């Protein structure tokens, strides 16, 4: 048996050729007889004479900004900047950018985000400005920006809460009691009023005695698998 090891190096950049600009992505394999391949895409309606590369993902000319080969709609090249994460090796490091009027994620405008106060949070993929939080660039429309907490114990579900609601990713659901909220396990959480599983209340569950481990829960009367309720033996 012959074992073949493939070492692949990939990179991307902009290339100007005459009056045209290309975004090119290429991978080089160090396997025998493999010289690599290049994929080139021409930018449309670009001014090559004023074009400059901002990094491997962004470029601009005198009128427009580009993310890869696509024009970023409404981006102003005079005030455009890339929002870098503290960890430049993170795969999302170049996801966010802004100008004087708008914030963008992967070249798409984030509706309602304030570029003057916008910041990317360590709890990826969350971000915020002075009036709202965002999940992957989608607004949560929070009730109270000052009370919002991202539940870091929840490693499977993207969960956050404020004084009136809880949020799974960017979806909003009513929360009975903010102060007594407790995350349990694998989609289960509770307050003094209700037990919740993902996007719904677990009907009949007793929050005083309910506990969860893994994907199951139990209270003084029943044990639960998701929403399914079974009588204790």
N, C-alpha and C positions, 0 to 999 in steps of 0.2 A: 504494500500500500504506500502510495506517495502522498505525503502531506504537503500541501501548497499553502503558504502563508501570504495573504494579501495585505499590504500596508497602503492605505489610501489617504492622501492628503487633499483637502478641498479648500478652495479659496474663491473669492469673487472681487471684482472691482469694475470701475468704469474705464472705458478706452475711447479716446477721440481719434477718429480717422477722417481727416478732411473736414467736411461740413456736417459730419454725422457723429453721434455719440452712441456708444453701445454699453449695455450692462452685460458683463460676461461672468459666467460661473463655470469653473473647471475643476475637475478632479484628476489627480495623477495617481495611478496605481503602480506600485513598485514590483508587481508581478512581472515575470519575464515576458518580453515582447509587447508590453502594454505601455504606450506612450502617453496615455491620458486622452481626455476629450474636452472640448470647449463648447459651451452653449452660449451664443451671443444673441441679444435682443436689442434692436434699435429703439432708442427713445423717440417718441413722436413730437414733432413741432418744437424741437429743442434748438437753442441758439448755441452752436458749438464754440463760437468765438468767445463767449462769456461763461461757458460751462466750467465748473470746478467740482471736484470730488470732495465731499465733506467727511466721509469715511467710506468703508466698503459697502454700506447700505444706502447712503444718502448722497445726493448731488444737487446742484442748483445752477441755474443760469440767471440772467438779469431779470427774468420775469416769473420763473417757476421754481418749485422745489420738487425733487423726485425721490421716491422710496423704491429702491431697485430700479425697474424701468418705468414705473407708473408715476404720473404726476400726482402730487398731493393737492387736492382741490382746496382752494382758498388760502394756501400757505404763502406767506410773504417772505421772499428770500432775504430781504434786508434785515428782518428781525428774527429769522428762524434759528433755532438752536436745538441740539439733541440733549435730552435729559438722560444723563448717565446714572446707572446704579453704582452704589459703593463697590459691589462685586462685579468688576468688568468682565469676569469669566462666566457670569450667569447668562443663560440662553436668552433671557429677556432684556439684557443690558441695553440694547439699542431699540427697544420697542417704542419708547415714548419720545415725543418731541413737542415743540411749541413755537409759536411766534407771539407777537404782541396781542393778538386777538383770540387765538384758539390753541387747544391742546390736541395732539394726535397720538393714536396708538397704532402701530404698524401702518402709518400713513393714512389712517381713517380718523376723521374728526370725532372727538369725544363731545357729544352734545351737552352743553351747560357747564363744562369745566372752565374754571377761571385760571388763565395762565399765570396771573400774578401771584396766586396762592397755592397753585397745584404742586403736589409732591407725590412721589412714589414711595410706598411704605415697604418696610422690611418684610411684611407679611404678604408676599407675592401670591396672587395677582391683584392685590388691593392698592388703591390710591385714593387721594382725597384733595379737596380744596377747602375753602373757608365755610362752605354751606352744605357740602354733600360728600359722600363716599362713593367709590366706583369699584365694580368688580369686572376685571378684564375690559375696562373702558365703558362699562354700562352703568348708569347711575342707579344707586339704591333708593333714591328719594327718601332719605331718612327723616324720621320725625324730629330728632334732636341730635345734631352733629356732636355735641359735647358729651353725650352719654353713650355713644356707640362704642361697643367693644367687639373686637375680633376674637373669637373663641379659638385660641391656639391649641387647646387640648383635642379639638376635633380634627383628626388627621385624615379622615376620609371625606367628610362633608365640609364644604366651605360655609361656615356658619358664623354669623355675627348677630348682635342684638343691640337695641337701644331701649329707651324707657317705655316704648309701647309695642314694639314689633320685634320679630326675629327674621333673619334673612338667610336663605339658602342660595348661595351664589348671588344673583341679583333679584331673586324672587322674594316678595315681602308677605309675612304672615303675622296675625295678631299674637301678642304675648301678654299673658294675664298679669304677671308680677315680676318686674325686672329685678328687684332687690334679692328675691329668693331663687333666681335662676341657677340651675346646676346642670352642667353637662355630664352625662353618664357614660355611654358607650355606643359606638356603631349606629348612630342615628337617633339614639334615645337621649332625651333631656327632660327636665321638669322644673316647675316652680311650685309654690305652695298651693296652687289651684289646680294645675293640670299636669299630666304626663304627655309628652309629645314624641312622636316618631316621624322624623323627616318633616313633611309638610302638613301633618294633621295631628289632632289631639287623639290620644288613645282612649277611646270611650270606656268608662267604667274603671279605669286604673286608679289606684289610690296613691296619690303623690307622697303621702307621709311614709308609706312602707315600700314604695317602689324602688327597686335597684336593678341595675343591668350589668351584664358581663358578656362581652363579645356581642353576638347578634341576638341575644335573648334577654328577657327581663322577667321580673316577678314582683308581686306584691303579696299581701297577706292572704289573698283569695285565689289568685290566678298566676299562671306563668304565660309568657307572651313570646311569640316569634313574629317580629314585625307588628302588624296590626292584629294578627290572629291571637285569640284569647282561649286558654285552656284551663279547666278547673284543676286546682292543686290536688294531688293524690293524697 
